[in-house]
Amino acid sequence: PNFIRRSALVASDSDLNFGEHPMAPNRNVLGTDLKCCCADVRGTGIGTGFYRNGHCATGPDDAGRHTVCVEATAEFLEFSKKAGNDLSTPRPEYMFPGVKPGDCWCLCAARWRQAFDAGFAPPVFLECTHEKTLQYVELEALKGLAKDREEAEAAVKELDNLREIVERSVDLDIDGKSSA
């Protein structure tokens, strides 16, 4: 079937921030820029996420908070179906291609938490998981199932180094002398 790419209806990723400031970039659970989860699920032309642009961004219309970037597993999909949320069956009317094991998909934060509590949570990608997820799940729980843990830790280290540089530069007074 021909699917209309919903992402074409969105001006840009920066229009989907919904943070405290309208121009603030989307952030992931690590505090860095939110990366794409999957822009083209199995060649369907459909991206994941509430806005189908490939990012797990959220906004006022996203009541389910589709913020957790996961790699689906057969065990998780079976659990979700038994819990009343069949993610395997395609629903073209919602631009939903159906999720198969191995697919990357933006999952509702509460569903991931439910699966985690039951022992069926799929692995996550921290750099692609929106910071709003932390309203539902602790960072340590996400880190425990992270597929991109090494990359994420490197990104956090780089961010910490940049913060240190900024803090040192702020310690200089107007005359260029250290205030310490």
C-alpha positions as CSV (number, residue, x, y, z in Angstrom):
1,P,0.0,0.0,0.0
2,N,1.0,3.6,-0.5
3,F,1.6,5.3,2.8
4,I,1.8,9.1,3.0
5,R,5.0,10.0,4.9
6,R,3.6,11.8,8.0
7,S,7.1,13.2,8.6
8,A,6.6,15.3,5.4
9,L,3.8,17.1,7.2
10,V,6.2,18.3,9.9
11,A,8.3,21.3,9.1
12,S,11.3,20.1,11.0
13,D,12.4,18.1,14.0
14,S,12.9,21.4,16.0
15,D,9.2,22.1,15.7
16,L,8.6,19.1,18.0
17,N,10.4,20.2,21.1
18,F,7.7,20.9,23.6
19,G,10.3,21.7,26.2
20,E,10.3,24.7,28.6
21,H,11.4,26.9,25.7
22,P,9.9,26.4,22.2
23,M,13.3,26.6,20.6
24,A,15.0,24.1,23.0
25,P,16.2,21.0,21.3
26,N,14.8,17.6,22.1
27,R,17.0,15.8,24.7
28,N,17.6,12.2,25.4
29,V,17.8,10.6,28.8
30,L,21.5,11.4,29.0
31,G,20.9,15.2,28.4
32,T,22.3,15.2,24.9
33,D,20.5,15.8,21.6
34,L,17.9,13.1,20.8
35,K,19.0,10.8,18.0
36,C,16.8,9.1,15.4
37,C,15.4,5.7,16.5
38,C,14.3,4.5,13.0
39,A,13.3,6.7,10.1
40,D,12.3,3.8,7.7
41,V,10.8,0.7,9.3
42,R,11.7,-2.3,7.1
43,G,11.6,-0.2,4.0
44,T,8.0,0.9,4.4
45,G,8.8,4.6,4.2
46,I,7.3,4.9,7.7
47,G,9.3,6.3,10.6
48,T,8.7,5.4,14.2
49,G,7.6,7.8,16.9
50,F,4.3,9.5,17.5
51,Y,5.1,11.9,14.7
52,R,6.4,9.1,12.4
53,N,9.6,11.1,11.8
54,G,11.9,8.5,13.2
55,H,12.4,10.2,16.6
56,C,10.9,9.3,19.9
57,A,9.9,13.0,20.4
58,T,6.7,13.8,22.3
59,G,4.3,16.6,22.7
60,P,0.9,17.6,24.0
61,D,-1.0,15.3,21.6
62,D,1.1,12.3,22.5
63,A,-0.9,11.0,25.5
64,G,0.9,7.6,25.4
65,R,4.4,9.2,25.6
66,H,6.0,7.2,22.7
67,T,9.5,8.1,24.1
68,V,11.5,4.8,24.5
69,C,13.5,3.6,21.6
70,V,13.6,-0.1,21.7
71,E,14.7,-3.1,19.7
72,A,11.7,-5.4,19.8
73,T,12.0,-9.0,20.9
74,A,9.6,-11.8,20.3
75,E,9.1,-12.2,24.1
76,F,8.2,-8.5,24.5
77,L,5.8,-8.5,21.5
78,E,4.0,-11.6,22.9
79,F,3.8,-10.0,26.4
80,S,2.5,-6.7,24.9
81,K,-0.2,-8.6,22.9
82,K,-1.3,-10.5,26.0
83,A,-1.4,-7.2,27.9
84,G,-3.9,-5.9,25.3
85,N,-1.5,-4.0,23.0
86,D,-1.0,-5.9,19.8
87,L,2.1,-4.3,18.2
88,S,2.6,-7.1,15.7
89,T,-0.5,-6.4,13.5
90,P,-0.1,-3.7,10.8
91,R,-2.6,-0.8,11.0
92,P,-2.2,1.2,7.8
93,E,-4.9,3.7,8.9
94,Y,-2.5,4.8,11.6
95,M,0.6,4.5,9.4
96,F,1.6,1.6,11.6
97,P,3.5,-1.2,9.8
98,G,3.4,-3.6,12.7
99,V,6.5,-4.4,14.8
100,K,8.6,-7.5,14.3
101,P,11.5,-8.9,16.4
102,G,14.6,-6.8,15.6
103,D,12.7,-3.7,14.6
104,C,13.5,-0.4,16.3
105,W,10.4,1.3,17.5
106,C,9.4,4.2,19.8
107,L,7.5,2.5,22.6
108,C,5.2,4.1,25.2
109,A,7.1,4.8,28.4
110,A,4.4,3.2,30.6
111,R,4.3,0.1,28.5
112,W,8.1,-0.3,28.7
113,R,7.9,0.1,32.5
114,Q,5.1,-2.5,32.6
115,A,7.2,-4.9,30.6
116,F,10.3,-4.2,32.7
117,D,8.4,-4.9,35.9
118,A,7.2,-8.2,34.4
119,G,10.6,-9.2,33.1
120,F,9.9,-8.8,29.4
121,A,11.3,-5.3,28.6
122,P,13.1,-5.1,25.3
123,P,16.6,-3.5,25.0
124,V,16.7,0.3,24.6
125,F,18.9,2.9,22.8
126,L,19.6,5.6,25.4
127,E,20.7,8.2,22.9
128,C,17.4,7.8,21.0
129,T,15.1,7.7,24.1
130,H,13.5,11.0,25.1
131,E,14.2,12.6,28.5
132,K,10.5,12.5,29.3
133,T,10.9,8.8,29.8
134,L,12.5,9.5,33.1
135,Q,9.1,10.5,34.4
136,Y,8.2,6.8,34.2
137,V,11.5,4.9,34.5
138,E,14.8,5.3,36.3
139,L,17.9,5.9,34.2
140,E,19.6,2.9,35.9
141,A,16.8,0.6,34.7
142,L,17.3,1.8,31.1
143,K,21.0,1.6,31.3
144,G,20.7,-2.1,32.4
145,L,19.1,-2.9,29.1
146,A,20.9,-0.4,26.9
147,K,22.2,-1.6,23.5
148,D,24.2,1.6,23.1
149,R,25.6,1.8,26.6
150,E,29.3,2.3,25.5
151,E,28.3,5.0,23.0
152,A,26.1,6.7,25.5
153,E,28.7,6.7,28.2
154,A,31.2,8.3,25.7
155,A,28.6,11.0,24.9
156,V,28.0,11.7,28.6
157,K,31.8,11.9,29.2
158,E,32.1,14.4,26.3
159,L,29.2,16.4,27.8
160,D,30.9,16.4,31.2
161,N,34.2,17.6,29.7
162,L,32.3,20.4,28.0
163,R,30.6,21.4,31.2
164,E,33.9,21.5,33.0
165,I,35.3,23.8,30.3
166,V,32.3,26.1,30.6
167,E,32.5,26.1,34.4
168,R,36.2,27.0,34.2
169,S,35.5,29.9,31.8
170,V,32.7,31.2,34.1
171,D,35.2,31.3,37.0
172,L,37.0,34.1,35.2
173,D,35.9,37.6,36.2
174,I,35.5,40.5,33.8
175,D,39.2,41.4,34.0
176,G,40.2,37.9,33.0
177,K,41.4,37.0,36.4
178,S,40.2,33.9,38.2
179,S,37.6,34.5,41.0
180,A,39.0,31.6,42.9
